[in-house]
Amino acid sequence: MLRNAFQLLGRSRTANLMARKYGLRLGAGRFVAGQSVEQAIQAVRKLNAEGMKATLDHLGEFVGTGEEAAESARMCIRTLEAIADSGVDSNLSLKLTSLGLDLGEDLCMRNMRTILETARKYGNFVRIDMEDSSHCQMTLDLFRRLRSEYENVGVVIQAYLYRSGQDVEDLKALRANLRLVKGAYKEPPAVAFPHKNQVDDNFRKIIRQQLESGNYAAIATHDETVVEDMIAFIRERGIPNDAFEFQMLYGIAEHLQRRLVREGYRVRIYVPYGADWFGYFMRRLAERPANVWFVMKNWFRK
């Protein structure tokens, strides 16, 4: 029930506007690197100093006009330029709805091509985040079109969807670089596994599937049991360390991030920033009750 409440709040424009009055003081500063690209770059510098890579995401989704989509694309380009100018080790992550996917695929494609051309100029890589299930097929269709033109683009597959195993198989021929996640949106049982153990089992399955394909796997999890299982599988199959990386969210499971770096694994941290942080923050609270307790303690210290 609590998870549902936070997910509903995250989609509320009224709640989003109210939250902006308080800035990141609500406790979101633990999970969001700041509102400006300069603050985000500083956060990435600190991660790089600890041996971790990053992927920056200027937060925003579900734009309503072409101009809003164009502005989102400009922020993506500005982020790529800031990465290049600063010399930090970071990719770019983005959501297609922020670039106009709901307004038309052609608009979204134009924005994506501009971003990918900029990334290619700087020798950088762009990850397309996966959103709710209603956008899954559109996202994969657009990714296939882009992958035929660009090598520096990857996408996300969510383990809680029944279709995910087939999607991994279908993308194998494209040599797709995949980030594999459990999934954070509320989905109906018609399209998604309803129980956590089912999601966990499918998550392990699609990770092994991607690793065995020989295509790059970004294993995105804070679940130490999954991490240990995948390390055992990687060792058993003799998979080289440059064929995969572990990915985690900014501000979560930092002890595990550092431990994996010490053990010689690639670790990349997803670093979100921007003024439109509320929806992302609500999804982090929905995922884990301990995050709510952190926020409450942070609030009462103010």
N, C-alpha and C positions, 0 to 999 in steps of 0.2 A: 504493500500500500504506500509506504514511504517512497519507494523507488518511483512508483507511478506519479506521485505528487510532484516530485522534483522534475520528472520528464515533462509533465504538463506545464510547470512553471517555466521551464527552459524554452518552451514554444510561445510563451505569453509576451506580446509586445509591451503591454502595460508594466509587467514585472521587470522587463528588460530596461525600460526607461527609468523606473524607480531605482533600480540597482545602480544605474550610471550616476545618480546623485551622490552615492557613497563611494564611487570609484572602486578600487580593489580592497578597500578597508573591510569588506565583508568576509575576508579570508581567502579570496580568490588569488591573492598574491602568491600563495603557495604553489598554485597550479598554472598561473599565467605570468609570463616573464615581464609584463609591463604593457603600457599602452602605445609606446613609440618604438620604432625600429631600432633606435639607438639603445634603448633599454634591453631590447631583445638581443642585439649583438653583444652587449656586455654580458648577458647571461650565457651566451654561447661561448664567449672567451673563457669564462670560468669552467665550463664543462670541458672544453678543449684542454685546459690546463690539467684536468684530472684524467686525461686520456680518452675522453668520450667525443664522438662526433655528434652532430645535431641535424635536425630538420626543422626549419622555421615555417610557421603557419600564421599568416595574418588572418585573424578570426573574422568570420562573416559568412552568412549563408542566406538563401532565399531572398535574393534581391528582387525588386519590383519593376525596375526600369532598365533600359539599355544603358543609360548614363551611369546608373549605380553599378552595373556589371563592368562597364569600362573603367570606372574608378577602382573597383576591386582588382582588375587586371593591372592597372597602373601601380597599385600597392604591391602586387606580386613582383612586378618589374623593379620597383624601388627596392624591394627586399633582396632580389638577386644582385642588384648593383651594390647594395650595402655589404652583402657577403663578399663580393669581389673586392671592393675597396678596402675592407677591413682585414681581409686575408683569413677569416675564420673558416673552420671546417664545418660546413653546413650545406645541406640540400634545401629544397623548397617543397612544402606540402600545400595543397589547396583543395577546395571543394568546387565542383563544377556548378552547383547551384549559385555560388557567389559570382560566377562568371556568365550567368544568364542561361543555364541549361533549361530552366522552366519557361524561358521566353522564346526558345528556339535553338535547335542544335547548330544551325549555321552561325548564329551570334556567338555561341559558346566556342565553336571551333575557331572562329577568327581570333577570339581572345586567347585561346590556348596556343594557337600557332605563334602569336606575338610573344607570349611568355616563353615557349619552348625555343624559339629563335634566340631570344635573349640568353636563356640558360645555355644553349649550345655555344654561343659566342664566348661565354665565360667558363666553359667546360664543366657545367653543373648539371644536376639531375633534378627532375620534378616528379613528385609522387602525387597521384590523384587519389584523394581520400574517398572511401565509400560512405554513402549516406544511408538513409532508410531504404527498405526493400523496394519501395515504389520507384526509386531512382536507379536501382541496380542494373537492369538491362540497358537503360539509356547510357549509363556510365560505361559499361563494358563495350557497348557498340561504338561509342565515341573513342574509347581507348584503342580499340582495334584500328580505327581509321588513323589515329595519331601515330600508332606504333608502326604503321606502314611507311610513315614519313620520317619518324624520329626514333633514335635509339635511346635518348636520354629521358625516357618517360616510363613510369611504372604505375601500378594500381594496387588497390587493397581488396582482399577477399575476406568475408566475414564467416566464421565457422558456424554461427548459429542458424544460418540459412540452409535449408535442405539442399539447395542447388550448388553449394560451394564446391563440393568434390568434383562435380562435372565441369564447373567453371575452371578450376585449376587444370583439369585434363584438356579442356578446349583451348586454353591459353598456352599450352606447352609448345605448340608449333611456332608461336610468336616469340619464343625465348623470353617470355614475360618475366620481368623483375617484380615479384609480388611481396607485399606486406600482408602477413597472415595474422588476423586478429579474431578474438571471440565475438565481438560485436557489442555495441552499447545502446542501440535504439530499442524501443519497445515494439515488438512485432507480434502479429497474431499466430496462433499455432498452425494455421493453414500454410504458412511459409517458413516458419522457424521452429527449431527444437524447443519445446516448452520447459525442459528440465536441465539444470546445470550440468549434471553428469553426462547427459547426451551431447551438450555443447562441448564439454571438455574432451570427450572421446573423439568427436569429429574434428576438433582443433588439432589434436595430435595426429589424426589421420591425414589432414590436408598439409600439415607441415612435412610429414614424412613423404607425402606424395610430391611436393615441390622439391624437396632435397634430392629425392631419387631421380627427378627429371633432369637434373644437372643445371637447372635455371636458378638464378639467385633468389634466396629466401631471406626475407626480413621477418624474424620471429618476434612478434610484438606481444609481450606478456609480462605480468609481474608475479605470475604464479610459479613459485619456486619448484613445485613438483613437476610442472610441465618443463621447466628449464632443465631440471636434472634428467628427466626422461629423454629430452631431445639431445642433450650432451652425450648420454649413453648411446643413443642411436647413431649420432654423428661419429663417435669413436668406433663403434662396431662396424660401420660401413666405410670408414676411412675417408669421410668427406672432408676436404680441406677447409681451413678456417676462412679462406677468401671467397667461399661459396655461399656464405650466410653471415648474418649479424643478428644480434639481439636488440630489440627496440623497446623503449619504455617511455612513459610520460614524465614530463618535467614535474619534479616535486614528489614523485611517488617511488617507493621501494629503492631509495638511494643507496641503502646498504647492499642490495643485490646488484645494482649498477656497478658500484665500485669493486665488488668481489669478482664480477665477471671480467672487468678490466684487468685486475691483478692476475687472473688466470689466463690472460692472453687472448680473450675473445673480443671481437668488434662489438662495440656498444654504441647505439645511436639514440639520442634523446629527442623526443618530439616536443618542441618549444613553441607554444602558442603565444601570440601577443595581439594587442589591438583593443580598440574601444568597445567592440561588439563581443565581449567576453562572457556574457551572462549565460547563454545557452550551453556553451562548453562547460562552464563551471557547474551548472545544474546536472549535467550528465556525469561529471566526476562524483558529485554527491550521491547521485542515484546508484552508482556502481558499488559504493562501499560505505557502510554506516560509520566506520571509523573516521572518514573524512568529515562527516557532519559534526562529530565530537570535536575535531580539530577547529572547525569554524566557530563553534560555540565558545570554546576557550579563547580563541583569538578575539571574538567580538567583545566579551566581557572584560578584556584587558584594556579596551579603548577608553 
